[in-house]
Amino acid sequence: MKIRKRWKWLIFPAVAALLVATILLAGCSSGNTVSLNGAGGTFPLPLYTKWFAEYYNLTGVKINYQPVGSGAGINQITTGTVDFGASDAIMTPEQQAKAEAAGGPILHIPMTSGAIAIIYNLTSISSGQLKLTGDVLAKIYLKQITSWNDPQITALNPGLNLPNTPIAVVHRSDGSGTTFIFTNYLSKVSSDWSTQVGSATSVSWPGDIGAEKNAGVAGMVQQTPGAIGYVELAYAEQNNLPWVLLQNAAGNYEAPTLAGTTKAMEGVVLPDDMKVMITDSSNPDAYPICGLTWILVYVNQTDKTKGEALVNALWWAIHDGQQYATSLDYAPLSSTAVAKAENEIKSITYKGQPLLSP
């Protein structure tokens, strides 16, 4: 199964951020323009880079985004150093309470959803050849399976020449929404994982190698023979790293594709606050490790000009901006999700007055 390639220059978040800034500053010059600052997950970086460049060309509003990880994004919106945060993880009750104490109610506004690929470094085994179940994947990360030719892996892959090579397990070392989605999935498919490790943006890993951000995990897997890791799909593609076919809840082996991500969203009951996980979907065609990504915004804005620019940019993103999602292998929001997001954006105010113009 072939997955479309994304922009090669989005491999490293630091490089991407620099290029975003260059694009924004080189666009139209319209005198005194509004600038918005955001920070957060690397998961949606390819799409956000495209969005913010397009939106600047349309409006002259500069949106500077720092891909520092979901945990850091939550911290920065809480401390008020950015105009919006970005996260692939739902804020914990403690994080929510801290943010509300600092700035009042905070929203999780959905932007898109995507797949997390399980990548590996094994000579002569290409994408789609290696199959794993959720239970076996959990055992690998729990260090209960330590070699690639372990009987539990070979049983899933008859005819595949798996080497007697130690498995080097790579995980995120920073606070990560990608980790949140990944560990949420493992907690659903493995009782051992749920009780021993659990689900969070940062967990106590049983061992092996830590790396920062999606690009760091991809790079570490790429340079480490026998390694396995988890990254947003773009980083697997950009580094030419093969990905696993993962068994879903219906027993089918699925690739981390746009179609599989879209299927994971079907049939999910969406709450009004849009705090919902879509891992381990029961849809027979769904890829099992998918997740939403959110923009975090305070309901009560303290700067009217910036607040108006922010709500207008968010409104554009959930409508016109969705056209760019598919070409970058993200799943556009469903009509139901868009309606929920619209209501959230309409609730954003300045001194009690809605900021979104009719």
Stockholm file with secondary structure:
# STOCKHOLM 1.0

chainA/1-358         MKIRKRWKWLIFPAVAALLVATILLAGCSSGNTVSLNGAGGTFPLPLYTKWFAEYYNLTGVKINYQPVGSGAGINQITTGTVDFGASDAIMTPEQQAKAEAAGGPILHIPMTSGAIAIIYNLTSISSGQLKLTGDVLAKIYLKQITSWNDPQITALNPGLNLPNTPIAVVHRSDGSGTTFIFTNYLSKVSSDWSTQVGSATSVSWPGDIGAEKNAGVAGMVQQTPGAIGYVELAYAEQNNLPWVLLQNAAGNYEAPTLAGTTKAMEGVVLPDDMKVMITDSSNPDAYPICGLTWILVYVNQTDKTKGEALVNALWWAIHDGQQYATSLDYAPLSSTAVAKAENEIKSITYKGQPLLSP
#=GR chainA/1-358 SS CCCCCCCGGGSSHHHHHHHHHHHHHHSCCCSSCCEEEEEECSTTHHHHHHHHHHHHHHHCCEEEEEECCHHHHHHHHHHTSSSEEEESSCCCHHHHHHHHHHHSCEEEEEEEEEEEEEEECCTTCCTTTCEECHHHHHHHHTTSCCBTTCHHHHTTSTTCCCCSCBCEEEEECSCCHHHHHHHHHHHHHCHHHHHHTCCSSSCCCCSSEEESHHHHHHHHHHHSTTEEEEEEHHHHHHTTCCBCEEECTTSCEECSCHHHHHHHHTTCCCCTTCCCCCTTCCCTTCCSSEEEEEEEEESEESCHHHHHHHHHHHHHHHTGGGGGTGGGTCBCCCHHHHHHHHHHHHTCEETTEECSCC
#=GC SS_cons         CCCCCCCGGGSSHHHHHHHHHHHHHHSCCCSSCCEEEEEECSTTHHHHHHHHHHHHHHHCCEEEEEECCHHHHHHHHHHTSSSEEEESSCCCHHHHHHHHHHHSCEEEEEEEEEEEEEEECCTTCCTTTCEECHHHHHHHHTTSCCBTTCHHHHTTSTTCCCCSCBCEEEEECSCCHHHHHHHHHHHHHCHHHHHHTCCSSSCCCCSSEEESHHHHHHHHHHHSTTEEEEEEHHHHHHTTCCBCEEECTTSCEECSCHHHHHHHHTTCCCCTTCCCCCTTCCCTTCCSSEEEEEEEEESEESCHHHHHHHHHHHHHHHTGGGGGTGGGTCBCCCHHHHHHHHHHHHTCEETTEECSCC
//
